[in-house]
Amino acid sequence: MSKSTISTDNAPQAIGTYSQAIRVTGGETVYLSGQIGLDPVSMEMVSGVDAQIEQVITNLKAVIAASGGDLGDVVKLNVYLTDLSNFSKVNEIMGKHFSQPYPARAAIGVAALPRGALVEMDAVVVLNG
């Protein structure tokens, strides 16, 4: 097995020792790193939980598009929230971007996220699936 890096300027650049996504060469699986609500142009956090959820999904979409897929190819989504009472907002906003069959999902409450983010999401994508 070998792997290749997926990268796009349409999502925030990696701010640490990670890649935006890794595609397993010879397969159709892409593993996306967590995205937070950073605007990819300014690299500043958008304001408010609703705006952050929207930006996270926009960032995920950009990385998935760079891999040759779309949100319909997401098979697993992990959602990290600093306040689990915002989970209903995640469901509401996800409902505008995802359609059935919805990806498998976990929601995890965390004490803190990078850059003071309120939400982070990572995903597993299977292309041509």
A tleap script that builds the chain and sets N, CA, C and O, in Angstrom:
source leaprc.protein.ff14SB
mol = sequence {
  NMET SER LYS SER THR ILE SER THR ASP ASN
  ALA PRO GLN ALA ILE GLY THR TYR SER GLN
  ALA ILE ARG VAL THR GLY GLY GLU THR VAL
  TYR LEU SER GLY GLN ILE GLY LEU ASP PRO
  VAL SER MET GLU MET VAL SER GLY VAL ASP
  ALA GLN ILE GLU GLN VAL ILE THR ASN LEU
  LYS ALA VAL ILE ALA ALA SER GLY GLY ASP
  LEU GLY ASP VAL VAL LYS LEU ASN VAL TYR
  LEU THR ASP LEU SER ASN PHE SER LYS VAL
  ASN GLU ILE MET GLY LYS HIE PHE SER GLN
  PRO TYR PRO ALA ARG ALA ALA ILE GLY VAL
  ALA ALA LEU PRO ARG GLY ALA LEU VAL GLU
  MET ASP ALA VAL VAL VAL LEU ASN CGLY
}
set mol.1.N position { 0.847 -1.177 0.000 }
set mol.1.CA position { 0.000 0.000 0.000 }
set mol.1.C position { 0.889 1.235 0.000 }
set mol.1.O position { 1.900 1.293 0.700 }
set mol.2.N position { 0.495 2.210 -0.790 }
set mol.2.CA position { 1.144 3.507 -0.740 }
set mol.2.C position { 0.059 4.556 -0.573 }
set mol.2.O position { -1.131 4.252 -0.656 }
set mol.3.N position { 0.473 5.780 -0.340 }
set mol.3.CA position { -0.501 6.830 -0.097 }
set mol.3.C position { -0.066 8.103 -0.799 }
set mol.3.O position { 1.115 8.311 -1.077 }
set mol.4.N position { -1.052 8.953 -1.080 }
set mol.4.CA position { -0.764 10.240 -1.700 }
set mol.4.C position { -1.493 11.332 -0.923 }
set mol.4.O position { -2.539 11.100 -0.318 }
set mol.5.N position { -0.918 12.513 -0.956 }
set mol.5.CA position { -1.462 13.655 -0.237 }
set mol.5.C position { -2.491 14.373 -1.088 }
set mol.5.O position { -2.291 14.555 -2.289 }
set mol.6.N position { -3.591 14.783 -0.472 }
set mol.6.CA position { -4.603 15.626 -1.103 }
set mol.6.C position { -4.446 17.010 -0.474 }
set mol.6.O position { -4.373 17.140 0.748 }
set mol.7.N position { -4.395 18.035 -1.315 }
set mol.7.CA position { -4.244 19.398 -0.809 }
set mol.7.C position { -4.978 20.363 -1.723 }
set mol.7.O position { -4.982 20.193 -2.942 }
set mol.8.N position { -5.605 21.384 -1.129 }
set mol.8.CA position { -6.293 22.413 -1.901 }
set mol.8.C position { -6.154 23.757 -1.198 }
set mol.8.O position { -6.120 23.826 0.030 }
set mol.9.N position { -6.074 24.817 -1.983 }
set mol.9.CA position { -6.067 26.166 -1.426 }
set mol.9.C position { -7.467 26.622 -1.047 }
set mol.9.O position { -7.623 27.684 -0.445 }
set mol.10.N position { -8.497 25.834 -1.388 }
set mol.10.CA position { -9.882 26.184 -1.077 }
set mol.10.C position { -10.292 25.799 0.336 }
set mol.10.O position { -11.438 26.013 0.731 }
set mol.11.N position { -9.377 25.240 1.089 }
set mol.11.CA position { -9.579 24.925 2.511 }
set mol.11.C position { -8.331 25.421 3.238 }
set mol.11.O position { -7.279 25.594 2.623 }
set mol.12.N position { -8.447 25.649 4.540 }
set mol.12.CA position { -7.285 26.137 5.281 }
set mol.12.C position { -6.090 25.187 5.147 }
set mol.12.O position { -6.242 23.966 5.195 }
set mol.13.N position { -4.913 25.768 4.979 }
set mol.13.CA position { -3.695 24.976 4.890 }
set mol.13.C position { -3.403 24.342 6.246 }
set mol.13.O position { -3.776 24.893 7.281 }
set mol.14.N position { -2.755 23.218 6.246 }
set mol.14.CA position { -2.406 22.532 7.479 }
set mol.14.C position { -1.573 23.463 8.353 }
set mol.14.O position { -0.661 24.132 7.867 }
set mol.15.N position { -1.892 23.502 9.639 }
set mol.15.CA position { -1.178 24.367 10.570 }
set mol.15.C position { -0.357 23.538 11.554 }
set mol.15.O position { -0.061 23.984 12.662 }
set mol.16.N position { -0.003 22.357 11.143 }
set mol.16.CA position { 0.790 21.470 11.988 }
set mol.16.C position { 1.378 20.354 11.144 }
set mol.16.O position { 1.472 20.462 9.922 }
set mol.17.N position { 1.765 19.303 11.801 }
set mol.17.CA position { 2.393 18.171 11.122 }
set mol.17.C position { 1.336 17.174 10.651 }
set mol.17.O position { 1.266 16.046 11.139 }
set mol.18.N position { 0.524 17.609 9.704 }
set mol.18.CA position { -0.511 16.751 9.123 }
set mol.18.C position { -0.820 17.221 7.718 }
set mol.18.O position { -0.413 18.312 7.316 }
set mol.19.N position { -1.543 16.398 6.967 }
set mol.19.CA position { -1.999 16.726 5.617 }
set mol.19.C position { -3.491 16.986 5.657 }
set mol.19.O position { -4.179 16.503 6.556 }
set mol.20.N position { -4.002 17.744 4.694 }
set mol.20.CA position { -5.445 17.962 4.627 }
set mol.20.C position { -6.169 16.630 4.474 }
set mol.20.O position { -7.213 16.406 5.086 }
set mol.21.N position { -5.607 15.753 3.656 }
set mol.21.CA position { -6.185 14.427 3.461 }
set mol.21.C position { -5.123 13.505 2.865 }
set mol.21.O position { -4.149 13.953 2.259 }
set mol.22.N position { -5.340 12.216 3.054 }
set mol.22.CA position { -4.473 11.187 2.492 }
set mol.22.C position { -5.355 10.197 1.744 }
set mol.22.O position { -6.346 9.697 2.277 }
set mol.23.N position { -4.978 9.924 0.502 }
set mol.23.CA position { -5.682 8.909 -0.288 }
set mol.23.C position { -4.818 7.663 -0.330 }
set mol.23.O position { -3.618 7.730 -0.594 }
set mol.24.N position { -5.441 6.531 -0.066 }
set mol.24.CA position { -4.746 5.259 -0.145 }
set mol.24.C position { -4.661 4.882 -1.610 }
set mol.24.O position { -5.675 4.601 -2.248 }
set mol.25.N position { -3.442 4.877 -2.142 }
set mol.25.CA position { -3.220 4.579 -3.557 }
set mol.25.C position { -3.571 3.121 -3.825 }
set mol.25.O position { -3.227 2.228 -3.051 }
set mol.26.N position { -4.257 2.902 -4.931 }
set mol.26.CA position { -4.694 1.563 -5.267 }
set mol.26.C position { -6.067 1.266 -4.694 }
set mol.26.O position { -6.651 0.219 -4.974 }
set mol.27.N position { -6.574 2.171 -3.906 }
set mol.27.CA position { -7.897 2.028 -3.325 }
set mol.27.C position { -8.689 3.293 -3.566 }
set mol.27.O position { -8.231 4.200 -4.261 }
set mol.28.N position { -9.844 3.353 -3.007 }
set mol.28.CA position { -10.713 4.508 -3.202 }
set mol.28.C position { -11.000 5.212 -1.892 }
set mol.28.O position { -11.945 5.996 -1.809 }
set mol.29.N position { -10.207 4.952 -0.869 }
set mol.29.CA position { -10.472 5.514 0.444 }
set mol.29.C position { -9.608 6.743 0.684 }
set mol.29.O position { -8.400 6.728 0.450 }
set mol.30.N position { -10.253 7.812 1.159 }
set mol.30.CA position { -9.575 9.055 1.493 }
set mol.30.C position { -9.886 9.375 2.948 }
set mol.30.O position { -11.045 9.365 3.362 }
set mol.31.N position { -8.842 9.657 3.720 }
set mol.31.CA position { -8.972 10.010 5.128 }
set mol.31.C position { -8.718 11.505 5.278 }
set mol.31.O position { -7.615 11.977 5.005 }
set mol.32.N position { -9.736 12.255 5.710 }
set mol.32.CA position { -9.613 13.697 5.852 }
set mol.32.C position { -9.228 14.059 7.280 }
set mol.32.O position { -9.773 13.518 8.243 }
set mol.33.N position { -8.285 14.977 7.397 }
set mol.33.CA position { -7.945 15.533 8.701 }
set mol.33.C position { -9.096 16.404 9.183 }
set mol.33.O position { -9.955 16.811 8.401 }
set mol.34.N position { -9.102 16.683 10.471 }
set mol.34.CA position { -10.132 17.536 11.040 }
set mol.34.C position { -10.091 18.937 10.453 }
set mol.34.O position { -9.022 19.500 10.220 }
set mol.35.N position { -11.261 19.481 10.221 }
set mol.35.CA position { -11.398 20.859 9.751 }
set mol.35.C position { -12.105 21.662 10.833 }
set mol.35.O position { -13.070 21.202 11.443 }
set mol.36.N position { -11.605 22.868 11.055 }
set mol.36.CA position { -12.261 23.797 11.964 }
set mol.36.C position { -12.760 24.973 11.139 }
set mol.36.O position { -12.568 24.994 9.924 }
set mol.37.N position { -13.387 25.936 11.763 }
set mol.37.CA position { -14.033 27.040 11.060 }
set mol.37.C position { -13.112 28.148 10.609 }
set mol.37.O position { -13.450 29.324 10.742 }
set mol.38.N position { -11.952 27.798 10.077 }
set mol.38.CA position { -11.042 28.809 9.542 }
set mol.38.C position { -11.433 29.157 8.114 }
set mol.38.O position { -11.708 28.274 7.302 }
set mol.39.N position { -11.455 30.446 7.816 }
set mol.39.CA position { -11.623 30.901 6.443 }
set mol.39.C position { -10.305 30.628 5.729 }
set mol.39.O position { -9.258 31.061 6.208 }
set mol.40.N position { -10.321 29.918 4.589 }
set mol.40.CA position { -9.068 29.552 3.938 }
set mol.40.C position { -8.285 30.732 3.366 }
set mol.40.O position { -7.083 30.609 3.131 }
set mol.41.N position { -8.932 31.860 3.140 }
set mol.41.CA position { -8.240 33.026 2.593 }
set mol.41.C position { -7.545 33.807 3.706 }
set mol.41.O position { -6.351 34.095 3.627 }
set mol.42.N position { -8.305 34.141 4.735 }
set mol.42.CA position { -7.743 34.959 5.822 }
set mol.42.C position { -7.057 34.126 6.899 }
set mol.42.O position { -6.263 34.647 7.682 }
set mol.43.N position { -7.367 32.824 6.936 }
set mol.43.CA position { -6.899 31.917 7.997 }
set mol.43.C position { -7.353 32.398 9.379 }
set mol.43.O position { -6.705 32.114 10.386 }
set mol.44.N position { -8.474 33.128 9.415 }
set mol.44.CA position { -9.091 33.576 10.656 }
set mol.44.C position { -10.334 32.737 10.924 }
set mol.44.O position { -11.002 32.286 9.993 }
set mol.45.N position { -10.640 32.531 12.206 }
set mol.45.CA position { -11.828 31.788 12.603 }
set mol.45.C position { -13.069 32.628 12.329 }
set mol.45.O position { -13.117 33.807 12.680 }
set mol.46.N position { -14.078 32.015 11.697 }
set mol.46.CA position { -15.347 32.715 11.526 }
set mol.46.C position { -16.028 32.800 12.891 }
set mol.46.O position { -15.707 32.038 13.803 }
set mol.47.N position { -16.960 33.723 13.020 }
set mol.47.CA position { -17.551 34.022 14.321 }
set mol.47.C position { -18.887 33.312 14.521 }
set mol.47.O position { -19.753 33.351 13.648 }
set mol.48.N position { -19.047 32.671 15.663 }
set mol.48.CA position { -20.306 32.038 16.026 }
set mol.48.C position { -20.367 30.580 15.639 }
set mol.48.O position { -19.755 30.159 14.658 }
set mol.49.N position { -21.111 29.808 16.417 }
set mol.49.CA position { -21.142 28.359 16.199 }
set mol.49.C position { -21.795 27.993 14.870 }
set mol.49.O position { -21.307 27.098 14.180 }
set mol.50.N position { -22.886 28.660 14.491 }
set mol.50.CA position { -23.540 28.342 13.222 }
set mol.50.C position { -22.584 28.587 12.052 }
set mol.50.O position { -22.458 27.747 11.161 }
set mol.51.N position { -21.917 29.735 12.061 }
set mol.51.CA position { -20.973 30.067 10.998 }
set mol.51.C position { -19.798 29.093 10.987 }
set mol.51.O position { -19.300 28.737 9.919 }
set mol.52.N position { -19.355 28.662 12.163 }
set mol.52.CA position { -18.251 27.706 12.215 }
set mol.52.C position { -18.673 26.356 11.642 }
set mol.52.O position { -17.908 25.737 10.902 }
set mol.53.N position { -19.870 25.892 11.970 }
set mol.53.CA position { -20.346 24.608 11.421 }
set mol.53.C position { -20.404 24.694 9.899 }
set mol.53.O position { -19.948 23.784 9.206 }
set mol.54.N position { -20.968 25.792 9.373 }
set mol.54.CA position { -21.043 25.982 7.919 }
set mol.54.C position { -19.643 25.997 7.305 }
set mol.54.O position { -19.416 25.371 6.270 }
set mol.55.N position { -18.701 26.711 7.937 }
set mol.55.CA position { -17.354 26.812 7.392 }
set mol.55.C position { -16.641 25.468 7.431 }
set mol.55.O position { -15.909 25.121 6.504 }
set mol.56.N position { -16.853 24.712 8.508 }
set mol.56.CA position { -16.247 23.380 8.600 }
set mol.56.C position { -16.721 22.511 7.445 }
set mol.56.O position { -15.915 21.837 6.803 }
set mol.57.N position { -18.016 22.522 7.175 }
set mol.57.CA position { -18.559 21.714 6.077 }
set mol.57.C position { -18.027 22.224 4.740 }
set mol.57.O position { -17.695 21.421 3.867 }
set mol.58.N position { -17.941 23.537 4.564 }
set mol.58.CA position { -17.373 24.108 3.346 }
set mol.58.C position { -15.930 23.652 3.164 }
set mol.58.O position { -15.523 23.300 2.057 }
set mol.59.N position { -15.157 23.659 4.248 }
set mol.59.CA position { -13.761 23.220 4.178 }
set mol.59.C position { -13.665 21.736 3.849 }
set mol.59.O position { -12.835 21.331 3.035 }
set mol.60.N position { -14.512 20.922 4.480 }
set mol.60.CA position { -14.527 19.495 4.160 }
set mol.60.C position { -14.853 19.283 2.680 }
set mol.60.O position { -14.196 18.498 1.997 }
set mol.61.N position { -15.882 19.999 2.191 }
set mol.61.CA position { -16.275 19.871 0.783 }
set mol.61.C position { -15.114 20.196 -0.144 }
set mol.61.O position { -14.925 19.524 -1.157 }
set mol.62.N position { -14.333 21.220 0.191 }
set mol.62.CA position { -13.206 21.617 -0.655 }
set mol.62.C position { -12.146 20.526 -0.712 }
set mol.62.O position { -11.614 20.229 -1.782 }
set mol.63.N position { -11.841 19.936 0.422 }
set mol.63.CA position { -10.826 18.875 0.449 }
set mol.63.C position { -11.351 17.639 -0.270 }
set mol.63.O position { -10.609 16.993 -1.010 }
set mol.64.N position { -12.618 17.305 -0.063 }
set mol.64.CA position { -13.210 16.152 -0.742 }
set mol.64.C position { -13.213 16.383 -2.253 }
set mol.64.O position { -12.905 15.468 -3.016 }
set mol.65.N position { -13.557 17.601 -2.693 }
set mol.65.CA position { -13.542 17.915 -4.126 }
set mol.65.C position { -12.136 17.760 -4.693 }
set mol.65.O position { -11.966 17.283 -5.815 }
set mol.66.N position { -11.129 18.161 -3.922 }
set mol.66.CA position { -9.743 18.017 -4.384 }
set mol.66.C position { -9.357 16.550 -4.543 }
set mol.66.O position { -8.427 16.224 -5.280 }
set mol.67.N position { -10.069 15.671 -3.855 }
set mol.67.CA position { -9.799 14.231 -3.972 }
set mol.67.C position { -10.608 13.592 -5.097 }
set mol.67.O position { -10.409 12.422 -5.425 }
set mol.68.N position { -11.522 14.367 -5.688 }
set mol.68.CA position { -12.343 13.842 -6.771 }
set mol.68.C position { -13.727 13.393 -6.333 }
set mol.68.O position { -14.421 12.708 -7.085 }
set mol.69.N position { -14.138 13.768 -5.128 }
set mol.69.CA position { -15.434 13.335 -4.624 }
set mol.69.C position { -16.319 14.489 -4.207 }
set mol.69.O position { -16.049 15.652 -4.509 }
set mol.70.N position { -17.387 14.137 -3.504 }
set mol.70.CA position { -18.290 15.139 -2.938 }
set mol.70.C position { -18.835 14.620 -1.619 }
set mol.70.O position { -18.512 13.506 -1.208 }
set mol.71.N position { -19.659 15.419 -0.950 }
set mol.71.CA position { -20.158 15.033 0.369 }
set mol.71.C position { -20.919 13.712 0.358 }
set mol.71.O position { -20.987 13.033 1.382 }
set mol.72.N position { -21.484 13.344 -0.769 }
set mol.72.CA position { -22.194 12.069 -0.879 }
set mol.72.C position { -21.277 10.866 -0.753 }
set mol.72.O position { -21.747 9.745 -0.556 }
set mol.73.N position { -19.978 11.085 -0.865 }
set mol.73.CA position { -19.005 10.000 -0.745 }
set mol.73.C position { -18.515 9.794 0.689 }
set mol.73.O position { -17.742 8.873 0.952 }
set mol.74.N position { -18.960 10.648 1.620 }
set mol.74.CA position { -18.544 10.508 3.023 }
set mol.74.C position { -19.243 9.290 3.623 }
set mol.74.O position { -20.469 9.189 3.589 }
set mol.75.N position { -18.452 8.368 4.173 }
set mol.75.CA position { -19.024 7.184 4.817 }
set mol.75.C position { -18.947 7.265 6.341 }
set mol.75.O position { -19.701 6.580 7.032 }
set mol.76.N position { -18.048 8.092 6.873 }
set mol.76.CA position { -17.888 8.234 8.318 }
set mol.76.C position { -17.510 9.667 8.624 }
set mol.76.O position { -16.618 10.237 7.995 }
set mol.77.N position { -18.195 10.243 9.594 }
set mol.77.CA position { -17.946 11.616 10.000 }
set mol.77.C position { -17.820 11.647 11.513 }
set mol.77.O position { -18.659 11.096 12.225 }
set mol.78.N position { -16.774 12.288 11.999 }
set mol.78.CA position { -16.608 12.504 13.431 }
set mol.78.C position { -16.784 13.987 13.700 }
set mol.78.O position { -16.189 14.823 13.020 }
set mol.79.N position { -17.602 14.313 14.690 }
set mol.79.CA position { -17.890 15.691 15.062 }
set mol.79.C position { -17.396 15.900 16.485 }
set mol.79.O position { -17.742 15.143 17.392 }
set mol.80.N position { -16.587 16.931 16.669 }
set mol.80.CA position { -16.056 17.278 17.988 }
set mol.80.C position { -16.620 18.638 18.371 }
set mol.80.O position { -16.493 19.605 17.620 }
set mol.81.N position { -17.243 18.710 19.542 }
set mol.81.CA position { -17.877 19.940 20.001 }
set mol.81.C position { -17.384 20.306 21.398 }
set mol.81.O position { -17.246 19.443 22.265 }
set mol.82.N position { -17.120 21.596 21.604 }
set mol.82.CA position { -16.756 22.038 22.950 }
set mol.82.C position { -17.990 22.205 23.821 }
set mol.82.O position { -17.872 22.328 25.040 }
set mol.83.N position { -19.172 22.213 23.216 }
set mol.83.CA position { -20.432 22.308 23.946 }
set mol.83.C position { -21.451 21.416 23.235 }
set mol.83.O position { -21.955 21.766 22.168 }
set mol.84.N position { -21.748 20.258 23.837 }
set mol.84.CA position { -22.657 19.306 23.190 }
set mol.84.C position { -24.082 19.836 23.027 }
set mol.84.O position { -24.875 19.245 22.293 }
set mol.85.N position { -24.419 20.934 23.694 }
set mol.85.CA position { -25.744 21.508 23.480 }
set mol.85.C position { -25.869 22.085 22.065 }
set mol.85.O position { -26.977 22.384 21.620 }
set mol.86.N position { -24.757 22.241 21.363 }
set mol.86.CA position { -24.790 22.703 19.971 }
set mol.86.C position { -25.008 21.571 18.975 }
set mol.86.O position { -25.016 21.809 17.768 }
set mol.87.N position { -25.186 20.349 19.458 }
set mol.87.CA position { -25.346 19.216 18.558 }
set mol.87.C position { -26.592 19.338 17.682 }
set mol.87.O position { -26.580 18.900 16.532 }
set mol.88.N position { -27.669 19.929 18.213 }
set mol.88.CA position { -28.880 20.108 17.398 }
set mol.88.C position { -28.602 21.044 16.227 }
set mol.88.O position { -29.184 20.878 15.155 }
set mol.89.N position { -27.715 22.030 16.416 }
set mol.89.CA position { -27.339 22.923 15.316 }
set mol.89.C position { -26.540 22.155 14.267 }
set mol.89.O position { -26.698 22.389 13.069 }
set mol.90.N position { -25.685 21.242 14.716 }
set mol.90.CA position { -24.935 20.407 13.773 }
set mol.90.C position { -25.913 19.604 12.926 }
set mol.90.O position { -25.776 19.558 11.703 }
set mol.91.N position { -26.893 18.974 13.556 }
set mol.91.CA position { -27.891 18.195 12.808 }
set mol.91.C position { -28.640 19.057 11.801 }
set mol.91.O position { -28.841 18.659 10.654 }
set mol.92.N position { -29.049 20.237 12.243 }
set mol.92.CA position { -29.809 21.142 11.371 }
set mol.92.C position { -28.985 21.552 10.150 }
set mol.92.O position { -29.473 21.490 9.022 }
set mol.93.N position { -27.754 21.965 10.370 }
set mol.93.CA position { -26.920 22.433 9.263 }
set mol.93.C position { -26.475 21.267 8.388 }
set mol.93.O position { -26.425 21.400 7.165 }
set mol.94.N position { -26.150 20.128 8.994 }
set mol.94.CA position { -25.797 18.951 8.191 }
set mol.94.C position { -26.942 18.563 7.270 }
set mol.94.O position { -26.709 18.137 6.139 }
set mol.95.N position { -28.175 18.705 7.741 }
set mol.95.CA position { -29.348 18.362 6.942 }
set mol.95.C position { -29.455 19.165 5.661 }
set mol.95.O position { -30.100 18.732 4.707 }
set mol.96.N position { -28.822 20.344 5.632 }
set mol.96.CA position { -28.824 21.170 4.423 }
set mol.96.C position { -27.747 20.737 3.428 }
set mol.96.O position { -27.808 21.094 2.252 }
set mol.97.N position { -26.766 19.972 3.897 }
set mol.97.CA position { -25.624 19.627 3.044 }
set mol.97.C position { -25.510 18.139 2.711 }
set mol.97.O position { -24.938 17.775 1.684 }
set mol.98.N position { -26.045 17.291 3.564 }
set mol.98.CA position { -25.952 15.840 3.372 }
set mol.98.C position { -27.336 15.291 3.052 }
set mol.98.O position { -28.349 15.832 3.494 }
set mol.99.N position { -27.366 14.203 2.275 }
set mol.99.CA position { -28.635 13.542 1.979 }
set mol.99.C position { -28.505 12.062 2.321 }
set mol.99.O position { -27.405 11.557 2.546 }
set mol.100.N position { -29.631 11.383 2.355 }
set mol.100.CA position { -29.621 9.959 2.703 }
set mol.100.C position { -29.024 9.140 1.568 }
set mol.100.O position { -29.213 9.490 0.403 }
set mol.101.N position { -28.330 8.092 1.861 }
set mol.101.CA position { -28.041 7.614 3.199 }
set mol.101.C position { -26.957 8.478 3.856 }
set mol.101.O position { -25.897 8.717 3.278 }
set mol.102.N position { -27.248 8.933 5.062 }
set mol.102.CA position { -26.303 9.775 5.797 }
set mol.102.C position { -25.083 8.959 6.205 }
set mol.102.O position { -25.177 7.742 6.363 }
set mol.103.N position { -23.939 9.616 6.378 }
set mol.103.CA position { -22.751 8.873 6.817 }
set mol.103.C position { -22.905 8.399 8.256 }
set mol.103.O position { -23.659 8.978 9.038 }
set mol.104.N position { -22.181 7.342 8.588 }
set mol.104.CA position { -22.076 6.970 9.996 }
set mol.104.C position { -21.419 8.150 10.705 }
set mol.104.O position { -20.632 8.880 10.102 }
set mol.105.N position { -21.745 8.339 11.997 }
set mol.105.CA position { -21.246 9.544 12.654 }
set mol.105.C position { -21.053 9.306 14.139 }
set mol.105.O position { -21.773 8.529 14.766 }
set mol.106.N position { -20.072 9.990 14.680 }
set mol.106.CA position { -19.869 10.053 16.128 }
set mol.106.C position { -19.850 11.519 16.516 }
set mol.106.O position { -19.378 12.360 15.751 }
set mol.107.N position { -20.355 11.828 17.688 }
set mol.107.CA position { -20.296 13.186 18.239 }
set mol.107.C position { -19.588 13.089 19.580 }
set mol.107.O position { -19.994 12.334 20.463 }
set mol.108.N position { -18.531 13.862 19.715 }
set mol.108.CA position { -17.691 13.765 20.902 }
set mol.108.C position { -17.574 15.139 21.544 }
set mol.108.O position { -17.248 16.116 20.869 }
set mol.109.N position { -17.836 15.218 22.832 }
set mol.109.CA position { -17.637 16.447 23.583 }
set mol.109.C position { -16.182 16.539 24.012 }
set mol.109.O position { -15.620 15.586 24.554 }
set mol.110.N position { -15.581 17.687 23.766 }
set mol.110.CA position { -14.167 17.891 24.097 }
set mol.110.C position { -14.024 19.175 24.914 }
set mol.110.O position { -14.878 20.060 24.856 }
set mol.111.N position { -12.940 19.263 25.669 }
set mol.111.CA position { -12.703 20.442 26.505 }
set mol.111.C position { -12.273 21.644 25.670 }
set mol.111.O position { -12.640 22.776 25.984 }
set mol.112.N position { -11.506 21.413 24.618 }
set mol.112.CA position { -11.009 22.512 23.794 }
set mol.112.C position { -10.612 21.985 22.424 }
set mol.112.O position { -10.343 20.796 22.251 }
set mol.113.N position { -10.582 22.899 21.449 }
set mol.113.CA position { -10.160 22.593 20.086 }
set mol.113.C position { -9.130 23.625 19.644 }
set mol.113.O position { -9.035 24.698 20.241 }
set mol.114.N position { -8.356 23.313 18.606 }
set mol.114.CA position { -7.350 24.263 18.137 }
set mol.114.C position { -7.950 25.629 17.790 }
set mol.114.O position { -9.079 25.732 17.312 }
set mol.115.N position { -7.165 26.661 18.044 }
set mol.115.CA position { -7.524 28.042 17.707 }
set mol.115.C position { -8.829 28.509 18.342 }
set mol.115.O position { -9.443 29.459 17.855 }
set mol.116.N position { -9.261 27.861 19.417 }
set mol.116.CA position { -10.492 28.263 20.084 }
set mol.116.C position { -11.749 27.883 19.327 }
set mol.116.O position { -12.818 28.435 19.589 }
set mol.117.N position { -11.641 26.954 18.394 }
set mol.117.CA position { -12.801 26.519 17.604 }
set mol.117.C position { -13.866 25.930 18.509 }
set mol.117.O position { -13.565 25.394 19.576 }
set mol.118.N position { -15.108 26.034 18.074 }
set mol.118.CA position { -16.243 25.464 18.789 }
set mol.118.C position { -16.617 24.095 18.246 }
set mol.118.O position { -17.255 23.298 18.934 }
set mol.119.N position { -16.214 23.822 16.996 }
set mol.119.CA position { -16.547 22.563 16.336 }
set mol.119.C position { -15.404 22.166 15.406 }
set mol.119.O position { -14.740 23.017 14.815 }
set mol.120.N position { -15.192 20.865 15.291 }
set mol.120.CA position { -14.246 20.300 14.335 }
set mol.120.C position { -14.866 19.025 13.785 }
set mol.120.O position { -15.569 18.313 14.502 }
set mol.121.N position { -14.608 18.738 12.519 }
set mol.121.CA position { -15.098 17.505 11.902 }
set mol.121.C position { -13.993 16.884 11.071 }
set mol.121.O position { -13.234 17.591 10.408 }
set mol.122.N position { -13.901 15.561 11.104 }
set mol.122.CA position { -13.047 14.820 10.177 }
set mol.122.C position { -13.904 13.769 9.504 }
set mol.122.O position { -15.014 13.483 9.952 }
set mol.123.N position { -13.395 13.197 8.434 }
set mol.123.CA position { -14.223 12.280 7.646 }
set mol.123.C position { -13.400 11.197 6.976 }
set mol.123.O position { -12.193 11.331 6.778 }
set mol.124.N position { -14.090 10.122 6.635 }
set mol.124.CA position { -13.570 9.074 5.761 }
set mol.124.C position { -14.466 9.065 4.529 }
set mol.124.O position { -15.692 9.029 4.632 }
set mol.125.N position { -13.831 9.099 3.367 }
set mol.125.CA position { -14.534 9.151 2.091 }
set mol.125.C position { -14.176 7.910 1.276 }
set mol.125.O position { -13.019 7.492 1.241 }
set mol.126.N position { -15.177 7.330 0.624 }
set mol.126.CA position { -14.925 6.238 -0.321 }
set mol.126.C position { -15.407 6.734 -1.681 }
set mol.126.O position { -16.596 6.978 -1.887 }
set mol.127.N position { -14.461 6.875 -2.599 }
set mol.127.CA position { -14.768 7.381 -3.931 }
set mol.127.C position { -15.311 6.266 -4.815 }
set mol.127.O position { -14.942 5.101 -4.665 }
set mol.128.N position { -16.178 6.634 -5.724 }
set mol.128.CA position { -16.773 5.679 -6.665 }
set mol.128.C position { -17.462 4.528 -5.934 }
set mol.128.O position { -17.519 3.402 -6.428 }
set mol.129.N position { -17.980 4.838 -4.751 }
set mol.129.CA position { -18.611 3.797 -3.956 }
set mol.129.C position { -20.083 3.849 -4.044 }
set mol.129.O position { -20.767 3.033 -3.427 }
savepdb mol mol.pdb
quit
